[in-house]
């Protein structure tokens, strides 16, 4: 658990251990999420990646691909077709 103090302007300093865990650096933005009355911070880029990953989860199997290699071979074929070679 980490503790942060709120300044008179409503600002907080995020402890180094939390910044490191979220892979945040100076100038980065954070997302503050609320879930069941609890608030937590997320790195927006990591949150977007997680949501995209969840959205695509299982789609390859539903499309009929038996393996990741099979899907990659299919994509290589499409790239060749688009490029004309």
GIVENLIN-V533645 format. One record per residue. RES is the residue in one small letter. BURIAL is # if it has 9 or more other ideal C-beta (glycine too) atoms within 8 Angstrom, else .. Layout:
RES_BURIAL / RES_BURIAL
This chain:
x_. / x_. / x_. / x_. / x_. / x_. / x_. / x_. / x_. / x_. / x_. / x_. / x_. / x_# / x_# / x_. / x_. / x_# / x_# / x_. / x_. / x_# / x_. / x_# / x_. / x_. / x_. / x_. / x_. / x_# / x_# / x_. / x_. / x_. / x_. / x_. / x_. / x_. / x_. / x_. / x_# / x_# / x_# / x_# / x_. / x_# / x_# / x_. / x_. / x_. / x_. / x_. / x_. / x_. / x_. / x_. / x_. / x_. / x_. / x_. / x_. / x_. / x_. / x_. / x_# / x_. / x_. / x_. / x_. / x_# / x_# / x_. / x_. / x_# / x_. / x_. / x_. / x_. / x_. / x_. / x_. / x_. / x_. / x_. / x_.
